Amino acid sequence: MNDLSHEIGLMRREVRDARAIASNVDHKLTRLIEGTAGSRRDGSLIAGLAACQLLAKSEHNTAAAVAAQHWPTDTQLIARGERR
């Protein structure tokens, strides 16, 4: 009986470890797919678009040109500015 409880305890620890590994892999895969380097919330994109619109009016320029001038690495903001 003692060997059986030992084996059950060992299996429980192995299952717990496997669940932790699966959770970690899932988290890392999600970060990889979503791209953490350039990821941001939609609110920052909306704020950027609003800033581009305000600056475009004051500089008498287009929103895309303002985005390209002030945020040249933000391709998403530049692309959204071109649509307006």
Secondary structure, 3 states (H helix, E strand, C coil): CHHHHHHHHHHHHHHHHHHHHHHHHHHHHHHHHHCCCCCCCHHHHHHHHHHHHHHHHHHCCCHHHHHHHHCCCCHHHHHHHHHC
